[in-house]
Amino acid sequence: MATLLPPEELDKLSKVDPEIGEALELFPASRLNGLPPDERVKQMRLGFDAMPLPDPVPSVHQSEVSYVTRDGTKLRMLVYKPALANEGLPLFVWYHGGGFCLGRPEMNMELCQEIVQQQYCVVIAPQYRLAPEHKFPIPVQDSWDSLEHIANHAKDFGADLSRGFVVGGESAGSAIAGVLSLQARNQSLKPPLTGSFLCVGSYFNPSSIPEKYAPYYRSRTDEACLASPMLSKESKAAFDACHQPDMTSPLSRAALDQKGHRGLPRTYLQACGMDINRDDSFCYRHLLEENDVETKMDVYPGGPHSFWFMFGESELGLKWKRETQAGLKWLLKR
């Protein structure tokens, strides 16, 4: 079983990576602090939506399909697969991040293209509705509806789920993926999931951490983590104010599931050292392994939350790219 790092070792992880720190010194101070939460989110969306998209890759076929939520809303899904694919490929479902308030399926297009190229699988990136227009639990309910749709129509996408059926996500998308893994077990999703990819998400209610994890749950009070430019305490507070999650509900955080954590598929986790969410990953991994779930985890010391968006070509960013592919390969048992 993986042991929890001593508190003093956890604290060392938040010392910023030198290469990234040098670049961060050139960043202007945020102009968003002090704005009402909904206005802050509105301004952040402008930046997210303006992000350029990568060019199409000839070896990857991209298409857009739709699914219908439980309330009749039609939402999008982006489907990526090898251009010359045969039928019967493994499937990876990926949920984007953005604090439940930002983002769209396209924001991880480059990652999805690279996964198809290196893993020779199908990747599907579903849309889910965002707060403040659509508060908790709508984002996670939409995501479950999309996962059920995908499971029921896998052959239409050229997938054979017996060869691999992995759910994953980044940040808020990782919180969603963690909950979906439990929902899939609890509701006996057919075919069952074979893996979970949990990237820099939050899995506990910070206000009610189990006593045994309290000494190791330090990133929520670490000043370097709270000031991290990619997910500062101000941004986190704005997201929570807009999303309004019920932090006692198992739909909000995976650690809260009332049926326990046995019977989950093998799980790969990633944690950034200078990140509010860092210690959720360490503690959740320990919780999973206590319940006989096979896990693997990679850590990025000194990396801010989701640093690869801004610093993908840094030494740490290139390491993340390599280990992301290796982690998915491990999930697919290759």
Residue pairs with C-beta under 8 A, 6 or more apart in sequence:
1 286
1 289
1 290
2 285
2 286
2 289
2 295
2 297
3 286
4 213
4 216
4 282
4 283
4 286
5 216
5 282
7 215
7 216
7 218
10 216
10 218
10 219
10 278
10 279
10 282
11 218
11 222
12 301
13 273
13 274
13 278
13 299
13 301
13 302
14 219
14 222
14 224
14 225
14 273
14 274
14 278
14 302
15 224
15 273
15 274
15 301
15 302
16 24
16 224
16 274
16 302
16 304
17 273
17 274
17 300
17 301
17 302
17 303
17 307
17 314
17 316
18 302
19 311
19 314
19 315
19 316
20 302
20 303
20 304
20 307
20 311
20 314
20 316
21 302
23 310
23 311
23 314
24 229
24 304
27 229
30 229
30 232
30 234
32 40
32 43
32 44
32 234
32 235
33 234
35 43
35 238
37 132
37 237
37 238
37 239
37 241
37 242
38 132
38 242
40 234
40 235
40 238
41 99
41 101
41 102
41 131
41 132
41 238
41 239
41 242
44 101
44 102
44 235
45 101
45 102
48 98
48 102
48 103
48 104
48 107
49 104
51 107
53 106
53 109
54 109
54 110
54 113
56 62
57 113
57 117
58 83
59 82
59 83
59 84
59 116
59 117
60 80
60 81
60 82
60 83
60 113
60 116
60 117
61 80
61 81
61 82
61 83
61 85
62 78
62 79
62 80
62 113
63 78
63 79
64 76
64 77
64 78
64 79
65 76
65 77
65 79
66 74
66 75
66 76
66 77
67 74
67 75
67 77
67 126
67 145
67 146
67 149
67 150
68 74
68 75
68 145
68 149
69 75
69 129
69 141
69 142
69 145
70 141
70 145
73 129
73 142
75 126
75 127
75 128
75 129
75 142
75 146
76 105
76 126
76 127
77 105
77 124
77 125
77 126
77 127
77 146
77 150
78 105
78 106
78 109
78 112
78 124
78 125
79 122
79 123
79 124
79 157
80 112
80 113
80 115
80 116
80 122
80 123
80 124
80 125
81 89
81 116
81 121
81 122
81 123
81 157
81 158
82 89
82 116
82 117
82 120
85 120
85 122
85 158
86 158
87 155
87 158
87 160
88 158
88 159
88 160
88 163
89 120
89 121
89 122
89 158
89 159
89 160
89 163
90 119
90 121
90 122
90 159
90 160
90 161
90 163
90 164
90 165
90 166
90 332
91 121
91 122
91 123
91 124
91 150
91 154
91 157
91 159
91 161
91 164
91 165
91 166
92 115
92 119
92 121
92 122
92 123
92 124
92 164
92 166
92 167
92 168
92 197
92 328
93 123
93 124
93 125
93 126
93 146
93 147
93 150
93 166
93 167
93 168
94 108
94 111
94 112
94 123
94 124
94 125
94 168
94 169
94 170
94 173
94 197
95 125
95 126
95 128
95 143
95 167
95 168
95 169
95 170
95 172
95 173
95 174
95 176
95 177
96 103
96 104
96 105
96 107
96 108
96 125
96 169
96 170
96 172
96 173
97 103
97 107
97 169
97 170
97 171
97 172
97 173
97 174
97 200
97 306
98 107
98 130
98 171
98 172
98 173
99 171
99 172
99 231
99 235
99 236
99 238
99 239
99 243
100 130
100 131
100 136
100 139
100 172
100 239
100 242
100 243
100 245
101 130
101 131
101 132
101 238
101 239
101 242
101 243
102 130
103 130
103 172
103 173
104 127
105 125
105 126
105 127
106 125
108 125
108 170
109 125
111 324
112 123
112 125
114 321
114 325
115 121
115 123
115 325
115 328
116 122
116 123
118 325
119 325
119 328
119 329
119 332
119 334
121 159
121 164
121 332
122 157
122 158
122 159
124 150
124 157
126 142
126 143
126 146
126 147
126 150
127 142
127 146
128 138
128 139
128 140
128 142
128 143
128 146
128 176
129 138
129 139
129 142
130 139
131 138
131 139
131 239
131 242
131 243
131 244
132 242
132 243
135 242
135 243
135 244
136 243
136 244
136 245
136 246
136 249
136 251
136 252
137 245
137 246
137 249
137 251
137 252
139 172
139 176
139 243
140 176
140 179
140 180
140 251
140 252
141 251
143 176
143 180
144 180
144 183
147 167
147 180
147 183
147 184
147 189
148 189
150 157
151 161
151 165
151 189
151 190
151 191
154 160
154 161
154 165
154 191
159 165
161 191
161 194
162 191
164 194
164 195
164 331
164 332
164 333
165 191
165 192
165 193
165 194
165 195
166 193
166 194
166 195
166 196
166 197
166 265
166 328
166 331
166 332
167 177
167 180
167 181
167 184
167 193
167 195
167 196
167 197
168 174
168 177
168 195
168 196
168 197
168 198
168 199
168 328
169 175
169 176
169 177
169 197
169 198
169 199
169 201
170 199
170 200
170 201
170 306
171 199
171 200
171 201
171 231
171 277
171 305
171 306
172 201
172 239
173 199
173 201
174 197
174 198
174 199
174 200
174 201
174 202
175 201
175 202
175 203
175 252
175 253
175 254
177 196
177 197
177 198
177 201
178 196
178 198
178 201
178 203
178 253
178 254
178 284
179 250
179 251
179 252
179 253
179 254
179 257
181 193
181 196
181 254
181 264
181 265
181 267
182 250
182 254
182 257
182 259
182 261
182 264
183 189
184 192
184 193
185 192
185 193
185 259
185 263
185 264
186 257
186 259
192 265
193 265
194 265
194 266
194 331
194 332
194 333
195 265
195 266
195 267
195 268
195 331
195 332
196 264
196 265
196 266
196 267
196 268
196 331
197 267
197 268
197 327
197 328
197 331
198 267
198 268
198 269
198 270
198 281
198 284
199 269
199 270
199 324
200 270
200 271
200 272
200 275
200 277
200 278
200 281
200 305
200 306
201 277
201 280
201 281
202 253
202 276
202 277
202 280
203 253
203 254
203 255
203 280
203 281
203 283
203 284
204 213
204 217
204 253
204 255
204 256
204 280
204 283
204 284
205 247
205 248
205 252
205 253
205 255
205 256
206 217
206 220
207 247
208 247
209 217
209 283
213 283
213 286
213 287
216 279
216 282
216 283
217 279
217 280
217 283
218 279
219 225
219 275
219 276
219 277
219 278
219 279
219 280
220 226
220 276
220 279
224 274
225 274
225 275
225 276
225 278
226 232
226 233
226 276
227 233
228 274
228 275
228 276
228 304
228 305
229 304
230 275
230 304
230 305
230 306
230 307
230 309
230 310
231 275
231 276
231 277
231 304
231 305
231 306
233 276
236 276
245 252
246 252
247 253
248 256
249 256
250 256
250 257
250 258
254 284
255 283
255 284
255 287
260 291
261 287
261 288
261 290
261 291
261 293
262 291
262 292
262 293
264 288
264 291
264 293
265 293
266 293
266 294
266 295
266 296
266 330
266 331
267 285
267 288
267 293
267 294
267 295
267 296
268 295
268 296
268 297
268 298
268 327
268 328
268 330
268 331
269 281
269 284
269 285
269 295
269 296
269 297
269 298
270 281
270 297
270 298
270 299
270 300
270 320
270 323
270 324
270 327
271 277
271 278
271 279
271 280
271 281
271 282
271 297
271 298
271 299
271 300
272 278
272 299
272 300
272 303
272 304
272 305
272 306
272 307
273 299
273 300
273 301
273 302
273 303
274 302
274 303
274 304
274 305
275 303
275 304
275 305
276 305
277 305
281 297
282 297
285 295
285 297
288 295
289 295
296 327
296 330
298 320
298 323
298 327
300 307
300 316
300 319
300 320
302 316
303 316
303 320
307 314
307 316
307 317
307 320
308 317
308 320
308 321
311 317
312 318
312 320
312 321
